[in-house]
Amino acid sequence: MIDVAARTEYQNAVEAVRPPLADAPLVGIAALMTSAAFVTPVEQVAIFDAIADAVAQSTDMAARAAHIAAALPFTQAGRPRVPLPPALWDSFWSVIDRPLEEAVDPLAFTLSVVAMGQHYDAALIDRCEAALLVHPCVHDLLAEPEVRMKTSDLEGLPPDSLGTELLTMLRAQGYDLEVIDADTVVLPGPWPAQNRTNRRILQLHDIWHLVGGYGFTGPGEVAISGFQMAQFGQNYSTRFLATVATIAALRMPPMADLLLPVMFDGWRHGRYTPPLLAQPWHQLLHNSITDVRDRLQVAPLDSLATRAMEAMAAQPAMA
């Protein structure tokens, strides 16, 4: 369990956007990612671009921290603290402190990260709305009539089609497109960008796995979170990555050398891929994945770090 003093120090760094990059580079990077999730979501593109560049340029944590500090001078000056709801911090720390065998359970971890959103106050929700509206594709989506895919839309399509591939995967996992009711992710307030994109990504997440070349694995989920965040600024993805980074920094520092490249390979992939959010996916289900990639100019993820983590996870446990 992370002690109270360490929690307080971390919270202060996050709320003031003053990560300890020089003194504790890995903790500083995690704190900065957490600031992007909770304190300054509208600046998350600049923050994640700076970290992505640092991770790509060096494997040395101190060099990475120096690069980030130079790219983001405000991280050294600090800002007036933005106090976050105590219940949000309690929820965050409950995830960080849980036994590691639970932390690597994909469904349990996802649900715990989703649950943090229950403790957002109106000011934080406003900040998340503004972060989404930075992305032109969100405006494009809001200007279109809403179309929701159903599992029945995937039936009777050509054998090699995206729709058939998706249906096969869903059945293998025991899921369908209605496994989560899209109307349950609606926020009770005037936040159209969050409400529309939350519903939309519920239906597109597995499609992006297939078209983007992301495995249905733990590392694949980490990488695609970076992709989704880069594509349209989804706050769930930001806080997912911030939580993973904090666990690595505070409890599993050796894993950071693999986890950070996985996160930011997905981020860079999302940044360089044309926006996918507002594409007419329901009209593309009959096409093959190769044809869809060609039409939308999507190259599949090519990440050595992700492949390495997936290979490690596939190895049988030692007796």
Secondary structure by P-SEA (a helix, b strand, c coil): cccaaaaaaaaaaaaaccccccccaaaaaaaaaaaaacccccaaaaaaaaaaaaaaccccaaaaaaaaaaaccccccccccccccaaaaaaaaaaaacccccccaaaaaaaaaaaccccccaaaaaaaaaaaaccaaaaaaaaccbbbbccccccccccccaaaaaaaaaaaaccccccccccccccccccaaaaaaaaaaaacaaaaaaaacccccaaaaaaaaaaaaaacccaaaaaaaaaaaaaaacccccccccaaaaaaaaaaaaaaccccccccccccccccaaaaaaaacccccccaaaaaaaaaaaccccc
